[in-house]
């Protein structure tokens, strides 16, 4: 009765040198961290850094001297570049921050 399970196949990975981050499997923070290369906008990186510090959109807007709407748009761009689809679970912000923290 001691049957062993066959080994799991490795998760699919994109070929080296590809830069399409929209299809990243960000169910895992490691996959999101690999996708951070797609975030090349300095402003998006600033917004992500402030998100990682735990700031809300209002505080981020005041810190960067931009509107809250601009912050929301930058965060939306970050989610797209990290391959984080909109869902009811609402944990995309946490996954984006984990990706950032795993990459610093």
Secondary structure, DSSP 8 states (H G I E B T S, - for coil): ---------------TT---GGG--TTSHHHHHHHGGG---HHHHHHHHHHHTT--HHHHHHHHT--HHHHHHHHHHHHHHTT----TT--HHHHHHHHHHHH-
